[in-house]
Amino acid sequence: MESNAAIITDEVVISKIYIIRNTKVMLDKDLAELYQVTTGNLNKSVFRNKTRFPEDFMFQLYEEEFKNLIFQNGISSWGGTRKLPYAFTEQGVAMLSGVLRSERAIQVNIRIMRIFTRIKHILNNHSDLNLEIEKIKKKLNNHDKNLEIVFNYLDELIGKQTDPKHLPEIGFVVGKG
């Protein structure tokens, strides 16, 4: 049985993940689109269950953050918005599954949670690799000049990977212009 959310690609979900206030979030408008409900109905459901959404699960964007978002995304996609959007952290998106009970909402939430987990895994693996290389470098303590050349090359390679110019962006960073 193919899930109701199978038509949503990972790329679509990833394109709706933004970094705001140094946190990966998804906006109410984008989540409503994925769940196939109106933004108003999504927010009504959330506010009927307000105690489930503390500030670290959901927050409203500041005017400046919203202006940056409009500038980065183009005005046409945000036309008619009267209120500042709400941003849901990973925990907030997970909490939505308890508030929105449709089969589609459940399947979309599962998809989103898997993508958030995959992003964390990728970032953790990169950090683990850096730590392992540093451990090896300390053990060898530059006994061999040839190994030093190899480590210099690895440092250069890692530097390129961590340089934002060489990493593919995931989502959208507010304020980056």
N, C-alpha and C positions, 0 to 999 in steps of 0.2 A: 504494500500500500504506500503510495507516494504521499508525502506530507503536504499539507496545504501551504507550507512555507517554502517548498522545494523550488518554487519559481524565483525566490529571492537568492541572488548569487552572493557569495562572500564579498565580492568587489563592491556590490551595492551597499552592503552593511558597513564595510570598512570606510567607504566614502562618506558615511554619515557619522563617523566617530571623529570628534573634534578634541583638541586639547585646549581647555579653558581653565585658567587658574592652576596650571600645572597638573590637571587631572583629565583623564580620558572620559569624555561625556558624549551623550547623545541628546539631541534636542527634542522637545515635545512634538514639534511639527513633523520631524523625520520619523519618530517612533509611531505617531498616529498614522502616517502614510504606510509604514510597514505593517501595522496591525489592521489597516483598512478601516479606521474609524476617524472621526473628525478630531482635530486638536482640542476643540472645546469639550467633547465627550471624554477624551483621555484625561484632560485636566480636571473635569468634574469628578471622575472616578478617583483620581488621586486625592483631591481635596475632601472627598467624603471619607477618605482613609488617611487623613493628614498625619496621624501619629506614626504611620508606617514609613514616613519619608522625612527623617531628620535632615538637617542641612548638609551632612556629608553624603546623603543619598540623592538629594535634589536641591537645586538653588536656582534663583531667578537671575538672569544675566543683568549686568549693569548697562546703562545706556551706551557707554563707550564700547563695551564688548559687543553689543548688538550692532552698533554702527560699523565696527571692524568686520563683523560677520557679513553684513550687507555688502560692504565694499568688496570683500574677498569673493563672495558668491554671486554677486550681481543682484540688482534690485528686483528684477522681474520675478525671481523665485520667492521673494519675501513680500510682495505687494499685498496690501490690505491688512498687514499685521498691526493690531492696535495695542497689544500688550507685549511687554518684553518676554521673550521665550524662557521656558524653564529648561534647565540642563539636568540630566539624570546621570549619575555616576554608574559604574558597573553594578554596585549594590542596589541602587535605585531601579535600574532596569530589571534586576532579578526580582525585586519587590513587586514590580508591575505584574508579574505572573500571578501573584495572589490577589490582585485587584481586578485585572482584566481576565475573565475566565473563558473566553471563547477558545475554541480549538486552534484557530489561527494564532491568537496571542500566545498561547502556550508554545506552539511550534516555532514562532518567530523568536520568542525569548530563548528557547533552547539554542537556536542558531546563533543568536547574539552572544550568549554566554560562552559558547564554544569558540567564537572568534576572539572574544576578550581573553580567554584562556590561552589560545594560540599566540596572541600578541605577547602576553606575559612570558610564555615559554621561550619564544624567540629572543626576547630581551634578556631573560635569565641565562640562556645558553651562551649568549655573547659575553655576559659578565663572567660566567664560569670559565670560559676559554681564557679570558684575560688573566684571571686569578691563577689558573693552572700554569700558564706561561711564566708568570712572575715567580711562582714557586720553583719551577725548574731553573730559572735564571739564578735564583738565590742559592740553590743546591750546588750548581756548577761553579758559582763564584768566579766566572771568567777564567777558568783554567786553560782553556784552549781558545786561541785567537780565531780559529775557523768557526767555532761555535758562536763566538761573539759576533761574527759577520752574519751568521744565520739569525741570531736574535735581533740584530739591528734591522735585518730585512723583515722579520716578523713584526717588530715594533712599527716599522713603516707601513706594513700591510694593515695592521690593526688600526693605525692612525687613519688610514684611508677609509676603513670601514666605519669608524666612529665619526669621521668628518661628515657633517650634515650634507655636504655637496655630493657625497658618494652613497648615502643611504636613501632608499626609497621612502617617501613620506607615507605615514599611515594616518589617515584622517586629515584634519585641518587644524592649524595652529592659529588661534585668534591673535591678532596684533602683528602678525608676520606679514609684511607687505612687500 
